[in-house]
Amino acid sequence: MKKNTLITLLLLILTACTSQISSGNSFPTTTMTVGPSPTLAINEILFSGTITAFDNRLEVDGYCALTVGSYEVIINSSGDLPPGTPTPTFGHSDIECKTNTDLNQFLNKAVEVLGRKLDTNRVIISGKPSYYLKLK
């Protein structure tokens, strides 16, 4: 192929591409979302469900959790921290876990949870003050 023919062919291709873009027709693009939601980090989860059980061992080891759907939602786990360990930052919970709190009153209540996934079925509302468990 002659040099002039090759240059002419390239100019035709470039002109065709430019006219496609300037006329509003663009080339197809693929958008990929990383993580569970564009507003959540990979290890964060936002979900709603009903409280079906609770585990309040606050007096024993400082642990308090509720079962919401298929998740165990840890509200407090500060128990016996070694001396000098800073207290973890916990988010807000509409349900307070205290040694004298009757958690039975919250069974079958609907809640919304924003927290950090620890593994496939455990979520904790510790690590950011914006995490929460709220009654609906």
KOLGUDREN-793914 format. One record per residue: residue number from 1; x, y, z of N, C-alpha, C, CB in turn. Coordinates in Angstrom, 1 decimal, decimal comma. Glycine has a CB too. Layout:
N
[rec NUM; [X; Y; Z]; [X; Y; Z]; [X; Y; Z]; [X; Y; Z]]
...
// end
This chain:
136
[rec 1; [0,8; -1,2; 0,0]; [0,0; 0,0; 0,0]; [0,9; 1,2; 0,0]; [-1,0; 0,0; 1,2]]
[rec 2; [0,5; 2,2; -0,8]; [1,3; 3,4; -0,8]; [1,1; 4,2; 0,4]; [0,9; 4,2; -2,1]]
[rec 3; [2,0; 5,0; 0,7]; [2,0; 5,9; 1,9]; [0,8; 6,8; 1,9]; [3,3; 6,7; 2,0]]
[rec 4; [0,5; 7,4; 0,7]; [-0,6; 8,3; 0,6]; [-1,9; 7,6; 0,8]; [-0,6; 9,0; -0,8]]
[rec 5; [-2,1; 6,4; 0,4]; [-3,3; 5,7; 0,5]; [-3,5; 5,3; 2,0]; [-3,2; 4,4; -0,3]]
[rec 6; [-2,4; 5,0; 2,7]; [-2,5; 4,7; 4,1]; [-2,9; 5,9; 4,9]; [-1,2; 4,1; 4,6]]
[rec 7; [-2,4; 7,0; 4,6]; [-2,7; 8,3; 5,3]; [-4,1; 8,6; 5,1]; [-1,7; 9,4; 4,9]]
[rec 8; [-4,6; 8,5; 3,9]; [-6,0; 8,8; 3,5]; [-6,9; 7,9; 4,3]; [-6,2; 8,7; 2,0]]
[rec 9; [-6,6; 6,6; 4,4]; [-7,4; 5,7; 5,1]; [-7,5; 6,0; 6,6]; [-6,9; 4,2; 4,9]]
[rec 10; [-6,4; 6,4; 7,2]; [-6,4; 6,8; 8,6]; [-7,2; 8,0; 8,8]; [-4,9; 7,0; 9,1]]
[rec 11; [-7,1; 9,0; 7,9]; [-7,9; 10,2; 8,0]; [-9,4; 9,9; 8,0]; [-7,5; 11,2; 7,0]]
[rec 12; [-9,8; 9,0; 7,1]; [-11,2; 8,6; 7,0]; [-11,7; 8,0; 8,3]; [-11,4; 7,7; 5,8]]
[rec 13; [-10,9; 7,1; 8,9]; [-11,3; 6,5; 10,1]; [-11,4; 7,5; 11,2]; [-10,3; 5,4; 10,5]]
[rec 14; [-10,4; 8,4; 11,3]; [-10,4; 9,4; 12,4]; [-11,6; 10,4; 12,2]; [-9,1; 10,2; 12,3]]
[rec 15; [-12,0; 10,7; 11,0]; [-13,1; 11,6; 10,7]; [-14,4; 10,9; 11,1]; [-13,1; 12,0; 9,2]]
[rec 16; [-14,5; 9,6; 10,8]; [-15,7; 8,9; 11,2]; [-15,9; 8,8; 12,7]; [-15,7; 7,5; 10,6]]
[rec 17; [-14,8; 8,6; 13,4]; [-14,9; 8,5; 14,9]; [-15,3; 9,9; 15,4]; [-13,5; 8,0; 15,4]]
[rec 18; [-14,7; 10,9; 14,9]; [-14,9; 12,3; 15,4]; [-16,4; 12,7; 15,1]; [-14,0; 13,3; 14,8]]
[rec 19; [-16,9; 12,3; 14,0]; [-18,3; 12,7; 13,7]; [-19,3; 11,9; 14,6]; [-18,6; 12,4; 12,2]]
[rec 20; [-19,0; 10,7; 14,9]; [-19,8; 9,9; 15,8]; [-19,9; 10,6; 17,2]; [-19,3; 8,5; 16,0]]
[rec 21; [-18,7; 11,0; 17,7]; [-18,7; 11,6; 19,0]; [-19,4; 13,0; 19,0]; [-17,2; 11,8; 19,5]]
[rec 22; [-19,1; 13,8; 18,0]; [-19,7; 15,2; 18,0]; [-21,2; 15,1; 17,7]; [-19,0; 16,0; 16,9]]
[rec 23; [-21,8; 14,1; 17,1]; [-23,2; 14,0; 16,9]; [-24,0; 13,4; 18,1]; [-23,5; 13,1; 15,7]]
[rec 24; [-23,3; 13,2; 19,2]; [-23,9; 12,7; 20,4]; [-23,9; 11,2; 20,5]; [-25,3; 13,2; 20,4]]
[rec 25; [-23,5; 10,5; 19,5]; [-23,4; 9,0; 19,6]; [-22,0; 8,7; 20,2]; [-23,6; 8,4; 18,2]]
[rec 26; [-22,0; 8,1; 21,3]; [-20,7; 7,8; 21,9]; [-20,5; 6,3; 21,9]; [-20,6; 8,3; 23,3]]
[rec 27; [-19,3; 5,9; 22,1]; [-19,0; 4,5; 22,1]; [-19,5; 3,9; 23,4]; [-17,5; 4,2; 22,0]]
[rec 28; [-20,0; 2,6; 23,4]; [-20,5; 2,0; 24,6]; [-19,5; 1,9; 25,7]; [-21,1; 0,6; 24,3]]
[rec 29; [-19,9; 2,2; 26,9]; [-19,0; 2,1; 28,1]; [-19,6; 1,2; 29,1]; [-18,7; 3,5; 28,7]]
[rec 30; [-18,7; 0,6; 29,9]; [-19,2; -0,3; 31,0]; [-18,9; 0,4; 32,3]; [-18,4; -1,6; 30,9]]
[rec 31; [-19,9; 0,5; 33,2]; [-19,7; 1,0; 34,5]; [-19,7; -0,1; 35,5]; [-20,9; 2,0; 34,8]]
[rec 32; [-18,7; -0,1; 36,3]; [-18,5; -1,2; 37,3]; [-18,6; -0,5; 38,7]; [-17,2; -2,0; 37,1]]
[rec 33; [-19,4; -1,1; 39,6]; [-19,5; -0,6; 41,0]; [-18,7; -1,6; 41,8]; [-20,9; -0,4; 41,4]]
[rec 34; [-17,8; -1,1; 42,6]; [-17,0; -1,9; 43,5]; [-17,6; -1,8; 44,9]; [-15,5; -1,5; 43,5]]
[rec 35; [-17,8; -2,9; 45,6]; [-18,3; -2,9; 46,9]; [-19,8; -3,1; 46,9]; [-18,0; -1,6; 47,7]]
[rec 36; [-20,4; -3,2; 48,1]; [-21,8; -3,5; 48,2]; [-22,7; -2,3; 47,7]; [-22,2; -3,8; 49,6]]
[rec 37; [-22,2; -1,1; 47,8]; [-23,0; 0,1; 47,4]; [-22,0; 1,2; 47,1]; [-24,0; 0,5; 48,5]]
[rec 38; [-22,3; 2,1; 46,3]; [-21,4; 3,2; 46,0]; [-21,1; 4,1; 47,2]; [-22,0; 4,1; 44,9]]
[rec 39; [-22,0; 4,1; 48,2]; [-21,7; 4,9; 49,4]; [-21,1; 4,2; 50,6]; [-23,0; 5,6; 49,8]]
[rec 40; [-21,0; 2,9; 50,5]; [-20,5; 2,1; 51,5]; [-19,1; 1,5; 51,2]; [-21,4; 0,9; 51,9]]
[rec 41; [-18,2; 1,4; 52,2]; [-17,0; 0,7; 52,0]; [-17,2; -0,8; 51,8]; [-16,0; 1,0; 53,2]]
[rec 42; [-16,2; -1,5; 51,4]; [-16,4; -2,9; 51,1]; [-16,8; -3,7; 52,3]; [-15,1; -3,5; 50,5]]
[rec 43; [-16,3; -3,4; 53,5]; [-16,6; -4,1; 54,7]; [-17,8; -3,6; 55,5]; [-15,4; -4,2; 55,6]]
[rec 44; [-18,5; -2,6; 54,9]; [-19,7; -2,1; 55,5]; [-21,0; -2,7; 55,0]; [-19,7; -0,6; 55,4]]
[rec 45; [-22,0; -2,6; 55,8]; [-23,3; -3,2; 55,3]; [-24,4; -2,3; 55,9]; [-23,5; -4,7; 55,8]]
[rec 46; [-25,5; -2,2; 55,1]; [-26,7; -1,5; 55,5]; [-27,8; -2,4; 55,3]; [-26,9; -0,1; 54,8]]
[rec 47; [-28,6; -2,7; 56,3]; [-29,7; -3,7; 56,1]; [-30,8; -3,4; 57,1]; [-29,2; -5,1; 56,1]]
[rec 48; [-32,0; -4,0; 56,9]; [-33,1; -3,9; 57,8]; [-33,6; -5,3; 58,1]; [-34,3; -3,1; 57,2]]
[rec 49; [-34,2; -5,4; 59,2]; [-34,8; -6,8; 59,6]; [-35,5; -6,7; 60,9]; [-33,6; -7,8; 59,7]]
[rec 50; [-35,8; -7,8; 61,4]; [-36,5; -8,0; 62,7]; [-35,7; -8,6; 63,7]; [-37,8; -8,8; 62,5]]
[rec 51; [-35,7; -8,1; 64,9]; [-34,9; -8,7; 66,0]; [-35,6; -10,0; 66,5]; [-34,8; -7,8; 67,3]]
[rec 52; [-34,9; -11,1; 66,4]; [-35,4; -12,4; 66,8]; [-34,8; -13,0; 68,0]; [-35,3; -13,4; 65,6]]
[rec 53; [-33,7; -12,5; 68,4]; [-33,0; -13,1; 69,6]; [-32,0; -12,0; 70,1]; [-32,3; -14,4; 69,3]]
[rec 54; [-31,5; -12,3; 71,3]; [-30,5; -11,4; 71,9]; [-29,5; -12,2; 72,8]; [-31,1; -10,2; 72,7]]
[rec 55; [-28,4; -11,6; 73,0]; [-27,3; -12,2; 73,9]; [-26,8; -11,1; 74,7]; [-26,2; -13,0; 73,0]]
[rec 56; [-27,2; -11,0; 75,9]; [-26,7; -9,9; 76,8]; [-25,9; -10,5; 77,9]; [-28,0; -9,1; 77,4]]
[rec 57; [-24,6; -10,6; 77,6]; [-23,6; -11,1; 78,7]; [-22,9; -10,0; 79,2]; [-22,7; -12,2; 78,1]]
[rec 58; [-23,5; -8,8; 79,3]; [-22,8; -7,6; 79,7]; [-22,1; -7,7; 81,1]; [-23,8; -6,4; 79,7]]
[rec 59; [-22,8; -8,4; 82,0]; [-22,3; -8,5; 83,4]; [-21,0; -9,5; 83,4]; [-23,3; -9,1; 84,3]]
[rec 60; [-21,1; -10,4; 82,5]; [-20,0; -11,4; 82,4]; [-18,8; -10,9; 81,7]; [-20,5; -12,7; 81,8]]
[rec 61; [-19,0; -10,5; 80,4]; [-17,8; -10,1; 79,6]; [-18,0; -8,9; 78,8]; [-17,5; -11,3; 78,7]]
[rec 62; [-19,0; -8,1; 79,1]; [-19,2; -6,8; 78,4]; [-19,7; -7,0; 76,9]; [-18,0; -6,1; 78,3]]
[rec 63; [-20,4; -8,1; 76,6]; [-20,8; -8,4; 75,3]; [-22,3; -8,3; 75,2]; [-20,3; -9,9; 74,9]]
[rec 64; [-22,8; -7,6; 74,2]; [-24,3; -7,6; 74,0]; [-24,5; -7,6; 72,5]; [-24,9; -6,3; 74,6]]
[rec 65; [-25,4; -8,5; 72,0]; [-25,7; -8,6; 70,6]; [-27,1; -9,0; 70,4]; [-24,8; -9,7; 69,9]]
[rec 66; [-27,6; -8,6; 69,2]; [-29,0; -8,9; 68,8]; [-28,9; -9,7; 67,5]; [-29,9; -7,7; 68,7]]
[rec 67; [-29,9; -10,6; 67,3]; [-30,0; -11,3; 66,0]; [-31,0; -10,6; 65,2]; [-30,4; -12,8; 66,2]]
[rec 68; [-30,6; -10,1; 64,0]; [-31,5; -9,4; 63,1]; [-31,3; -10,1; 61,8]; [-31,1; -7,9; 63,0]]
[rec 69; [-32,4; -10,8; 61,4]; [-32,3; -11,6; 60,2]; [-31,3; -12,7; 60,3]; [-32,0; -10,8; 58,9]]
[rec 70; [-30,4; -12,8; 59,4]; [-29,3; -13,8; 59,5]; [-28,0; -13,3; 60,1]; [-29,0; -14,4; 58,1]]
[rec 71; [-28,1; -12,1; 60,7]; [-26,9; -11,4; 61,2]; [-27,0; -11,3; 62,8]; [-26,7; -10,1; 60,6]]
[rec 72; [-25,8; -11,5; 63,4]; [-25,7; -11,2; 64,8]; [-25,1; -9,8; 64,8]; [-24,7; -12,2; 65,6]]
[rec 73; [-25,8; -8,8; 65,4]; [-25,4; -7,4; 65,4]; [-24,8; -7,2; 66,8]; [-26,6; -6,5; 65,1]]
[rec 74; [-23,6; -6,9; 66,9]; [-22,9; -6,6; 68,2]; [-23,0; -5,2; 68,5]; [-21,4; -7,1; 68,1]]
[rec 75; [-23,7; -4,9; 69,6]; [-23,9; -3,5; 70,0]; [-22,8; -3,1; 71,0]; [-25,2; -3,4; 70,7]]
[rec 76; [-22,3; -4,0; 71,8]; [-21,2; -3,6; 72,7]; [-20,4; -4,8; 73,0]; [-21,8; -3,1; 74,1]]
[rec 77; [-19,1; -4,6; 72,9]; [-18,1; -5,7; 73,2]; [-16,9; -5,2; 73,9]; [-17,8; -6,4; 71,8]]
[rec 78; [-17,1; -4,2; 74,7]; [-15,9; -3,6; 75,3]; [-15,4; -4,3; 76,5]; [-16,2; -2,1; 75,6]]
[rec 79; [-16,2; -5,1; 77,1]; [-15,8; -5,9; 78,3]; [-14,5; -5,7; 79,0]; [-15,8; -7,3; 77,9]]
[rec 80; [-13,7; -6,7; 79,1]; [-12,4; -6,6; 79,8]; [-11,3; -6,3; 78,9]; [-12,1; -8,0; 80,5]]
[rec 81; [-11,1; -5,0; 78,7]; [-10,0; -4,5; 77,8]; [-8,7; -4,4; 78,7]; [-10,3; -3,1; 77,2]]
[rec 82; [-7,6; -4,8; 78,1]; [-6,3; -4,7; 78,8]; [-6,1; -3,2; 79,2]; [-5,2; -5,2; 78,0]]
[rec 83; [-5,4; -3,0; 80,3]; [-5,1; -1,6; 80,8]; [-4,4; -0,8; 79,7]; [-4,3; -1,7; 82,1]]
[rec 84; [-4,8; 0,4; 79,6]; [-4,2; 1,3; 78,6]; [-4,9; 1,2; 77,2]; [-2,8; 1,0; 78,5]]
[rec 85; [-5,8; 0,2; 77,0]; [-6,4; 0,1; 75,7]; [-7,5; 1,1; 75,5]; [-7,0; -1,4; 75,5]]
[rec 86; [-7,5; 1,9; 74,5]; [-8,6; 2,9; 74,3]; [-9,9; 2,2; 74,1]; [-8,2; 3,8; 73,1]]
[rec 87; [-10,9; 2,9; 74,6]; [-12,3; 2,3; 74,4]; [-12,7; 2,5; 73,0]; [-13,3; 3,1; 75,3]]
[rec 88; [-13,2; 1,4; 72,4]; [-13,6; 1,5; 71,0]; [-14,7; 2,5; 70,7]; [-14,1; 0,1; 70,5]]
[rec 89; [-14,7; 3,1; 69,5]; [-15,7; 4,0; 69,1]; [-16,9; 3,3; 68,6]; [-15,2; 5,0; 68,0]]
[rec 90; [-18,0; 3,4; 69,4]; [-19,3; 2,8; 69,0]; [-20,2; 3,8; 68,4]; [-19,9; 2,1; 70,2]]
[rec 91; [-21,0; 3,3; 67,4]; [-22,0; 4,2; 66,8]; [-23,2; 4,3; 67,8]; [-22,4; 3,6; 65,5]]
[rec 92; [-24,3; 4,7; 67,2]; [-25,5; 4,9; 68,0]; [-26,4; 3,7; 68,0]; [-26,3; 6,2; 67,5]]
[rec 93; [-27,0; 3,4; 69,1]; [-28,0; 2,3; 69,1]; [-29,2; 2,8; 69,9]; [-27,4; 1,0; 69,8]]
[rec 94; [-30,4; 2,6; 69,3]; [-31,6; 3,0; 69,9]; [-31,9; 2,0; 71,1]; [-32,8; 2,9; 69,0]]
[rec 95; [-31,2; 0,9; 71,1]; [-31,4; -0,1; 72,2]; [-30,1; -0,1; 73,0]; [-31,6; -1,6; 71,6]]
[rec 96; [-30,3; 0,2; 74,3]; [-29,1; 0,3; 75,2]; [-29,0; -1,1; 75,9]; [-29,3; 1,4; 76,3]]
[rec 97; [-27,8; -1,6; 75,9]; [-27,5; -2,9; 76,6]; [-26,9; -2,5; 77,9]; [-26,6; -3,8; 75,8]]
[rec 98; [-27,7; -2,6; 78,9]; [-27,2; -2,4; 80,3]; [-27,6; -3,7; 81,1]; [-27,9; -1,2; 81,0]]
[rec 99; [-26,9; -3,9; 82,2]; [-27,2; -5,1; 83,0]; [-28,6; -5,3; 83,4]; [-26,3; -5,1; 84,2]]
[rec 100; [-29,4; -4,3; 83,5]; [-30,8; -4,4; 84,0]; [-31,8; -4,2; 82,8]; [-31,1; -3,4; 85,1]]
[rec 101; [-31,3; -4,1; 81,6]; [-32,2; -3,8; 80,4]; [-32,9; -5,1; 80,1]; [-31,4; -3,3; 79,2]]
[rec 102; [-34,2; -5,0; 80,0]; [-35,0; -6,2; 79,6]; [-35,1; -6,2; 78,1]; [-36,5; -6,2; 80,2]]
[rec 103; [-34,3; -6,9; 77,4]; [-34,3; -6,9; 75,9]; [-35,5; -7,6; 75,3]; [-33,0; -7,6; 75,4]]
[rec 104; [-36,2; -8,4; 76,1]; [-37,4; -9,1; 75,6]; [-38,4; -8,1; 74,9]; [-38,1; -9,9; 76,7]]
[rec 105; [-38,4; -6,8; 75,4]; [-39,4; -5,8; 74,9]; [-39,0; -5,5; 73,4]; [-39,3; -4,6; 75,8]]
[rec 106; [-37,8; -5,8; 73,0]; [-37,4; -5,5; 71,6]; [-37,6; -6,7; 70,6]; [-36,0; -5,0; 71,6]]
[rec 107; [-37,9; -7,8; 71,1]; [-38,1; -9,0; 70,2]; [-39,2; -8,6; 69,2]; [-38,5; -10,2; 71,0]]
[rec 108; [-39,0; -9,0; 68,0]; [-40,0; -8,8; 66,9]; [-40,1; -7,4; 66,5]; [-41,3; -9,4; 67,3]]
[rec 109; [-39,2; -6,5; 66,9]; [-39,2; -5,1; 66,5]; [-38,4; -5,0; 65,2]; [-38,7; -4,2; 67,6]]
[rec 110; [-38,8; -4,1; 64,3]; [-38,0; -3,9; 63,1]; [-36,9; -2,8; 63,3]; [-39,0; -3,4; 61,9]]
[rec 111; [-35,8; -3,1; 62,8]; [-34,6; -2,2; 62,9]; [-33,9; -2,0; 61,6]; [-33,6; -2,7; 64,0]]
[rec 112; [-33,1; -0,9; 61,5]; [-32,2; -0,7; 60,4]; [-30,8; -0,7; 61,0]; [-32,5; 0,6; 59,6]]
[rec 113; [-29,8; -1,3; 60,3]; [-28,5; -1,4; 60,9]; [-27,5; -0,9; 59,8]; [-28,1; -2,8; 61,3]]
[rec 114; [-26,5; -0,1; 60,2]; [-25,4; 0,3; 59,4]; [-24,2; -0,1; 60,3]; [-25,4; 1,8; 59,0]]
[rec 115; [-23,3; -1,0; 59,8]; [-22,2; -1,4; 60,6]; [-21,1; -2,0; 59,7]; [-22,6; -2,4; 61,6]]
[rec 116; [-20,1; -2,6; 60,4]; [-19,0; -3,2; 59,8]; [-19,1; -4,7; 59,9]; [-17,6; -2,7; 60,4]]
[rec 117; [-18,9; -5,4; 58,7]; [-19,0; -6,8; 58,7]; [-17,7; -7,4; 59,3]; [-19,3; -7,4; 57,3]]
[rec 118; [-17,9; -8,3; 60,3]; [-16,7; -9,0; 60,8]; [-16,5; -10,3; 60,1]; [-17,0; -9,3; 62,3]]
[rec 119; [-17,5; -10,9; 59,7]; [-17,5; -12,1; 58,8]; [-18,8; -12,3; 58,2]; [-17,1; -13,4; 59,7]]
[rec 120; [-19,1; -13,5; 57,7]; [-20,4; -13,7; 56,9]; [-21,7; -13,4; 57,7]; [-20,4; -15,0; 56,4]]
[rec 121; [-21,7; -13,6; 59,0]; [-22,9; -13,4; 59,7]; [-22,8; -12,5; 61,0]; [-23,5; -14,8; 60,1]]
[rec 122; [-21,7; -11,8; 61,1]; [-21,6; -10,9; 62,3]; [-21,3; -9,5; 61,8]; [-20,5; -11,5; 63,3]]
[rec 123; [-22,0; -8,6; 62,4]; [-21,9; -7,1; 62,1]; [-21,7; -6,4; 63,5]; [-23,1; -6,6; 61,3]]
[rec 124; [-20,8; -5,4; 63,5]; [-20,6; -4,7; 64,7]; [-20,8; -3,2; 64,4]; [-19,2; -4,9; 65,3]]
[rec 125; [-21,4; -2,5; 65,3]; [-21,5; -1,0; 65,1]; [-20,4; -0,3; 65,9]; [-22,9; -0,6; 65,6]]
[rec 126; [-19,2; -0,8; 65,7]; [-18,0; -0,2; 66,3]; [-17,1; 0,2; 65,2]; [-17,4; -1,1; 67,3]]
[rec 127; [-16,3; 1,3; 65,4]; [-15,3; 1,7; 64,5]; [-15,5; 3,1; 63,9]; [-15,2; 0,7; 63,3]]
[rec 128; [-16,8; 3,4; 63,7]; [-17,1; 4,8; 63,2]; [-18,3; 5,3; 64,0]; [-17,5; 4,7; 61,7]]
[rec 129; [-18,3; 6,5; 64,4]; [-19,5; 7,1; 65,1]; [-20,8; 7,1; 64,2]; [-19,2; 8,5; 65,6]]
[rec 130; [-20,6; 7,0; 62,9]; [-21,8; 7,0; 62,0]; [-22,5; 5,7; 61,9]; [-21,4; 7,4; 60,6]]
[rec 131; [-22,0; 4,6; 62,5]; [-22,7; 3,3; 62,5]; [-23,8; 3,4; 63,5]; [-21,7; 2,2; 62,9]]
[rec 132; [-24,9; 2,6; 63,2]; [-26,0; 2,7; 64,0]; [-26,9; 1,4; 64,0]; [-26,9; 3,9; 63,7]]
[rec 133; [-27,8; 1,3; 65,0]; [-28,9; 0,4; 65,0]; [-30,1; 1,2; 65,5]; [-28,6; -0,9; 66,0]]
[rec 134; [-31,1; 1,4; 64,6]; [-32,2; 2,2; 65,0]; [-33,5; 1,4; 64,8]; [-32,2; 3,5; 64,2]]
[rec 135; [-34,4; 1,7; 65,7]; [-35,7; 1,1; 65,6]; [-36,5; 1,8; 64,5]; [-36,5; 1,2; 67,0]]
[rec 136; [-37,3; 1,0; 63,8]; [-38,1; 1,6; 62,7]; [-39,5; 2,0; 63,2]; [-38,2; 0,7; 61,5]]
// end
